[in-house]
Amino acid sequence: MSCGDLNRFVTRNTCRRRVTSFLRLLNSRQGSEHIAILDVLIALVSVREIYRGWQVTGILAWASLAEQGKYLIESILRACDVLQAFRFEGETLRLRDLVERTGINKTTAFRLMKSLEKGNLIEVLSAGRYRTTIRPIHLRKLHLGYAAQGSNLLFSQEVTASISRAADTEKVALLALSNEFSPKVALRNAEKLIKARVDIAIEHQTFEDVAPLIAGRFREAKIPLIAVGFPHPGAVYYGANNYEAGLIAGRALGRWAKQRWECNVDEIMMLGRVVGGSVPQLRMQGMERGMAEILGEHRSRIVHVNGDGHFEGALRAVRRHLRFGDSGKTLVAAINDPSALGALRSFEEAGRTNSCAVVGLGGSTDARAELRRPGTRLVGSVAFFPENYGPDLIAIATGILGHKPTPNTVFINHKLLTTANVDHHYPNDSAFSNDDPMFVRFE
């Protein structure tokens, strides 16, 4: 085909469809009949009439795409689309999920999956689910939203630091906010995470009355929710087994009284908090039950004191209680470590250190420092290990998004920290000060 022939062809056939057909014709030519793209450009320069003002560069681009396209295999490209539909390593998808993500029709998608299965690139699971056996090179980054309990709370700081480290390790994009121990702020933060279109949210807030509202908003936005420490309706719960933790603490306190006082206990102080709903009650019930298992029928006076779940509140409440007189040998079952340390300080101020024994929950830095102090009356603290929350939460989040079976409740493993084992569980603790424990609210 000469340039003159090309000029007449394009002039007579000014419709886009025919120009496209012509370019396909060029790609099919072999040997001496295959005209070079440069010749096409030279010929088009002399063409006076081009359909609707088509530019020479536009025609050249079509020719270039057609030249490249002859090396592509459509079925392989579709198979690539299917493999790239798996966003996270280990993610399982149904056939309809693949159709939705790729835009490939169901029949073609099914045939592709069968072919990829035969090639050992796809694994067929039960319930009609598929999983890729290879790790995609370009994984879509998981966008995780996290609303912390409060930025000035020690336990929350440790949880946040753990999640941040795990997110960095797993290449997860993290949007972290602080609820500042406020139900109003928690609701606002939920809206912010929804507007940010996070893939999944982790909520750590302690107000039972707003939990259904927060959970409902995430559910309406179709964003999966993980609740840390406090259950939220419909969310996966991760955190302490509060009754079990209380049971461990109560048994430890009972064993100490049995060994040191031969079960001769005059008073049992249940140092809790009024607000917080069922979660603090579970802890207190567990501790009371644990002491009863060890002490048996030995009757002791049980008093309930509200320490508001923090050091200062417990310090004031126990001070007031001790002003009423000598209550004798007293076991103090505190709802958390700050409360336990506040009670200890009150007994020390009253000069009655040897008449008390205290147990706490949390395994906080300050409680560990107290356990290392010679002569301490802190019997132990049930550790929650907040520094380890991050890897577990990231694993749960990716599992949920990957449609992996996930239990509704995931409890942490509790350990009782004592003077004998605290260095074993926390060998790398830094030097501790003798200052008052910092103000830390309930966990």
C-alpha positions in Angstrom: 0.0 0.0 0.0 1.4 3.3 -1.1 1.1 6.7 0.7 -1.2 7.8 -2.2 -3.5 4.9 -1.6 -3.5 5.7 2.1 -4.5 9.4 1.4 -7.4 8.3 -0.8 -8.5 5.8 1.8 -8.7 8.2 4.7 -10.3 11.0 2.6 -13.1 8.8 1.4 -13.7 7.2 4.8 -14.0 9.9 7.3 -15.8 8.0 10.0 -14.0 6.9 13.1 -15.1 3.3 12.8 -13.4 2.9 9.5 -10.2 4.6 10.6 -10.0 2.2 13.5 -10.6 -0.7 11.1 -7.8 0.6 8.9 -5.4 0.7 11.8 -6.3 -2.9 12.7 -5.6 -3.8 9.0 -2.1 -2.3 9.4 -1.4 -4.5 12.4 -2.4 -7.6 10.5 0.1 -6.9 7.6 3.3 -8.9 7.5 6.7 -8.5 5.9 7.0 -5.9 3.1 3.3 -5.1 3.2 3.5 -3.9 6.9 3.7 -0.2 6.6 5.7 1.6 9.4 3.9 4.1 11.8 6.2 6.8 10.5 4.8 6.3 7.0 1.3 6.6 8.4 2.1 9.9 10.0 3.7 11.3 6.8 0.6 10.2 4.8 -1.8 11.8 7.3 0.0 15.1 7.2 -1.1 15.4 3.5 -4.8 14.5 4.3 -7.0 17.6 4.2 -10.3 16.1 5.4 -10.2 14.3 8.8 -13.5 13.4 10.6 -14.6 16.1 13.0 -11.2 17.7 13.4 -9.2 14.6 14.4 -5.6 15.5 15.0 -2.6 13.7 13.5 -1.4 13.0 17.0 -4.7 11.3 17.9 -4.4 9.0 14.9 -0.8 8.2 15.8 -1.8 7.3 19.3 -4.4 4.9 18.0 -1.8 3.3 15.8 0.6 3.0 18.7 -2.0 1.4 21.0 -3.0 -1.0 18.2 0.7 -1.8 17.7 1.1 -2.7 21.4 -2.2 -4.5 21.6 -1.2 -7.2 19.2 1.1 -8.6 22.0 -1.6 -8.7 24.7 -3.8 -11.7 25.6 -7.2 -10.7 26.9 -7.8 -13.8 29.0 -4.5 -13.4 30.9 -5.4 -9.7 31.6 -8.7 -10.8 33.1 -6.9 -13.4 35.2 -4.7 -10.7 36.5 -7.7 -8.6 37.4 -9.1 -11.5 39.4 -5.9 -12.0 41.3 -5.6 -8.3 42.0 -9.1 -8.4 43.5 -7.7 -10.0 46.6 -6.7 -6.9 48.6 -5.2 -8.5 51.7 -3.0 -11.6 52.2 -5.2 -14.4 53.2 -8.4 -12.7 52.2 -11.2 -15.0 51.1 -13.8 -14.0 48.5 -17.0 -15.4 47.1 -17.6 -15.5 43.3 -20.0 -12.6 43.6 -17.4 -10.5 45.4 -15.0 -11.1 42.5 -17.6 -10.1 40.0 -18.3 -6.9 41.9 -14.7 -6.0 42.2 -13.6 -6.8 38.7 -16.6 -6.1 36.6 -16.2 -9.5 34.9 -19.4 -11.4 34.2 -20.1 -14.3 36.5 -19.6 -17.0 33.9 -16.2 -15.7 32.8 -15.2 -15.2 36.4 -16.1 -18.8 37.3 -14.1 -20.2 34.4 -11.1 -18.0 35.3 -11.2 -19.3 38.9 -11.4 -22.9 37.7 -8.3 -22.2 35.5 -6.4 -20.5 38.3 -7.3 -23.3 40.6 -5.9 -25.8 38.1 -2.7 -23.7 38.0 -2.4 -23.7 41.8 -2.8 -19.9 42.0 -6.2 -20.1 43.7 -7.4 -22.2 46.5 -11.0 -23.2 46.8 -12.4 -23.2 50.3 -15.6 -24.4 51.8 -18.9 -22.4 51.4 -17.9 -21.3 47.9 -15.0 -19.1 48.9 -11.7 -18.6 47.2 -8.2 -17.6 48.4 -5.1 -16.7 46.4 -2.0 -18.8 47.1 0.3 -16.0 46.1 1.0 -12.7 47.8 0.1 -9.7 45.6 2.9 -7.4 44.9 0.8 -4.2 45.3 -1.6 -4.7 48.2 -4.2 -2.1 48.8 -3.3 -0.4 52.1 -5.7 -1.1 54.9 -7.2 2.1 56.4 -7.8 1.6 60.1 -9.6 4.1 62.4 -8.9 4.1 66.1 -10.6 6.1 68.8 -8.6 5.9 72.0 -10.1 6.1 75.5 -8.1 9.2 76.3 -4.8 10.8 75.5 -3.9 11.5 79.2 -4.7 8.0 80.4 -1.8 5.7 81.0 -3.5 2.5 79.9 -4.9 4.2 76.8 -1.4 5.5 75.9 0.0 2.0 76.1 -2.8 0.6 73.9 -2.4 3.4 71.4 1.4 3.0 71.2 1.0 -0.8 70.7 -1.5 -0.2 67.8 0.7 2.4 66.2 3.7 0.0 66.3 1.7 -2.9 64.8 0.2 -0.6 62.1 3.7 0.5 61.1 4.9 -3.1 61.0 2.0 -4.3 58.9 2.0 -1.2 56.6 -1.5 -0.2 57.8 -2.7 3.4 57.4 -3.8 4.5 60.9 -6.1 7.4 61.8 -6.0 7.7 65.6 -8.3 10.0 67.6 -8.8 10.5 71.3 -12.2 10.2 73.0 -10.8 12.2 76.0 -12.9 10.1 78.4 -16.0 11.9 77.1 -19.2 10.4 75.5 -19.8 13.5 73.4 -16.3 13.4 72.0 -16.6 9.6 71.4 -19.7 10.3 69.3 -18.0 13.0 67.3 -15.0 10.8 66.7 -17.2 8.1 65.4 -18.6 10.5 62.8 -15.1 11.6 61.9 -14.0 8.0 61.2 -17.1 7.4 59.1 -16.4 10.5 57.0 -12.8 9.4 56.6 -14.2 6.2 55.1 -12.0 3.9 57.1 -12.1 0.2 56.2 -12.6 -0.8 59.9 -12.8 1.0 63.2 -11.5 0.2 66.7 -13.5 1.9 69.5 -12.1 2.2 73.0 -14.6 4.2 75.2 -16.1 3.3 78.6 -19.6 4.8 78.5 -22.3 2.1 78.2 -25.1 4.5 77.3 -23.5 5.8 74.1 -22.1 2.4 73.0 -25.4 1.5 71.1 -25.3 4.9 69.3 -21.7 4.5 68.2 -22.2 0.9 67.1 -25.4 1.9 65.2 -23.6 4.6 63.2 -20.8 2.4 62.2 -23.3 -0.3 61.2 -25.3 2.2 59.1 -22.0 3.2 57.3 -21.2 -0.5 56.8 -17.9 -0.2 58.6 -17.0 -3.2 60.8 -16.3 -2.3 64.4 -14.0 -3.8 67.1 -14.7 -2.7 70.7 -11.8 -2.6 73.1 -12.5 -3.2 76.8 -16.2 -2.4 76.7 -18.8 -4.3 74.7 -20.7 -2.5 71.9 -23.7 -4.1 70.2 -22.8 -6.0 67.1 -19.1 -5.3 67.5 -16.3 -7.8 68.0 -15.2 -7.5 71.6 -11.5 -7.5 72.4 -10.1 -7.1 75.8 -10.2 -8.3 79.4 -12.4 -11.1 80.6 -13.5 -9.0 83.5 -15.1 -11.6 85.6 -12.2 -14.0 85.1 -9.7 -11.2 86.0 -11.7 -10.5 89.1 -11.8 -14.1 90.0 -7.9 -14.4 89.7 -7.5 -11.3 91.9 -10.0 -12.4 94.5 -8.4 -15.9 94.8 -4.9 -14.3 95.2 -6.2 -12.0 98.0 -7.9 -15.0 99.7 -4.8 -17.1 99.5 -2.7 -14.4 101.0 -5.1 -13.9 103.9 -5.2 -17.7 104.5 -1.4 -18.0 104.6 -0.7 -14.8 106.6 -3.8 -14.3 108.8 -5.2 -17.8 108.8 -8.4 -16.5 107.3 -9.0 -14.1 110.2 -10.3 -11.2 108.2 -12.3 -8.4 109.9 -13.3 -6.5 106.8 -13.4 -6.8 103.1 -13.4 -3.5 101.2 -14.8 -3.7 97.7 -13.2 -0.5 96.2 -15.1 0.1 92.9 -16.9 2.9 91.0 -20.5 3.9 90.5 -20.5 4.6 86.8 -19.4 2.3 84.1 -22.3 -0.1 83.9 -21.8 -3.9 83.9 -18.1 -4.0 83.2 -16.9 -2.8 86.7 -19.6 -4.9 88.3 -18.3 -8.1 86.6 -14.8 -7.4 88.1 -16.2 -6.8 91.6 -18.4 -9.9 91.4 -15.4 -12.0 90.3 -13.2 -10.7 93.1 -15.9 -11.3 95.7 -16.4 -14.8 94.4 -12.7 -15.6 94.3 -12.2 -14.6 98.0 -15.2 -16.7 99.0 -13.8 -19.8 97.3 -10.6 -19.5 99.4 -11.9 -18.2 102.7 -15.0 -20.4 102.7 -17.5 -19.8 105.5 -15.3 -17.3 107.5 -17.6 -14.4 107.9 -16.2 -10.9 107.3 -17.8 -7.6 107.1 -18.1 -6.5 103.5 -18.2 -2.7 102.7 -18.5 -1.1 99.3 -16.5 2.1 98.7 -16.7 4.2 95.6 -13.3 5.4 94.5 -14.3 6.6 91.0 -11.7 4.3 89.4 -8.7 6.6 89.8 -6.0 7.3 92.4 -7.2 10.6 93.8 -10.8 9.3 94.1 -9.7 6.2 95.9 -7.3 8.1 98.2 -10.1 10.4 99.4 -12.7 7.6 99.7 -10.5 5.3 101.8 -9.3 8.2 103.9 -12.9 9.0 104.8 -13.6 5.3 105.6 -10.6 5.0 107.9 -11.6 8.0 109.9 -14.6 6.0 111.4 -12.3 3.9 113.4 -10.1 0.8 113.3 -11.7 -1.7 111.0 -9.1 -4.4 111.9 -7.5 -6.7 109.3 -8.8 -5.5 106.0 -8.6 -7.0 102.5 -9.0 -4.4 99.7 -10.3 -5.6 96.4 -9.7 -2.7 94.0 -11.3 -2.3 90.6 -8.0 -1.3 89.0 -4.4 -0.4 89.8 -4.8 3.3 90.4 -7.6 2.6 93.0 -5.4 -0.1 94.6 -2.5 2.3 94.9 -4.8 5.1 96.3 -6.0 2.7 99.0 -2.5 1.7 99.9 -1.5 5.3 100.4 -4.5 5.9 102.6 -3.5 3.0 104.9 0.1 4.2 105.0 -1.0 7.7 106.0 -3.2 6.3 108.8 -0.3 4.2 110.1 -2.1 1.0 109.4 -0.1 -0.5 106.7 0.3 -3.9 108.4 -3.5 -4.3 108.8 -4.2 -4.3 105.1 -3.6 -6.3 102.0 -4.6 -5.0 98.5 -5.0 -6.4 95.1 -5.5 -4.5 91.8 -6.2 -5.1 88.1 -4.3 -3.9 85.0 -0.6 -4.6 85.7 0.2 -1.0 85.1 3.7 0.6 85.3 2.9 2.1 88.7 1.6 -1.2 90.1 4.7 -3.0 88.9 6.9 -0.4 90.6 4.9 -0.9 93.8 5.4 -4.7 93.6 9.2 -4.1 93.5 9.0 -2.0 96.7 10.3 -3.9 99.8 7.5 -4.7 102.3 4.7 -3.7 99.9 1.1 -4.7 100.9 0.1 -5.0 97.3 -0.5 -8.7 97.0 -0.7 -8.6 93.2 -2.1 -7.1 90.1 -3.9 -9.0 87.3 -2.1 -7.9 84.1 -4.0 -6.9 80.9 -0.8 -6.4 78.9 -2.0 -3.4 76.9 1.4 -3.2 75.2 0.5 -6.4 73.3 -3.0 -5.2 72.1 -1.8 -3.9 68.7 -0.7 -7.1 66.9 -3.9 -8.9 68.0 -6.2 -6.0 66.9 -4.5 -5.7 63.5 -4.8 -9.4 63.0 -8.5 -9.3 63.9 -9.1 -6.4 61.6 -7.5 -8.0 58.6 -9.3 -11.2 59.3 -12.7 -9.5 59.4 -12.0 -7.7 56.1 -10.7 -10.9 54.6 -14.0 -12.6 55.6 -12.2 -15.0 57.9 -14.4 -16.6 60.6 -13.9 -14.3 63.7 -15.4 -15.0 67.1 -17.6 -12.3 68.6 -15.4 -12.2 71.7 -11.6 -12.3 71.9 -10.3 -12.4 75.5 -6.7 -11.6 76.4 -4.7 -14.0 78.5 -4.5 -12.7 82.1 -1.5 -13.2 84.4 -1.3 -12.4 88.1 1.8 -10.2 88.7 3.4 -10.6 92.1 6.6 -9.6 93.8 8.0 -13.0 92.8 7.3 -12.9 89.1 7.0 -9.2 88.0 10.6 -9.2 86.8 10.0 -12.3 84.8 7.0 -10.8 82.9 8.5 -7.3 82.7 12.3 -7.7 82.7 12.9 -4.4 80.8 11.0 -2.0 83.0 13.0 1.2 83.5 13.9 2.7 86.8 10.9 3.7 89.0 10.4 6.8 91.0 8.8 7.1 94.4 6.4 9.8 93.3 2.7 9.5 93.7 1.1 7.4 90.9 -0.2 9.4 88.1 -4.0 10.1 87.8 -5.3 7.3 85.7 -8.9 6.5 85.1 -10.7 3.2 85.0 -9.7 0.5 82.6 
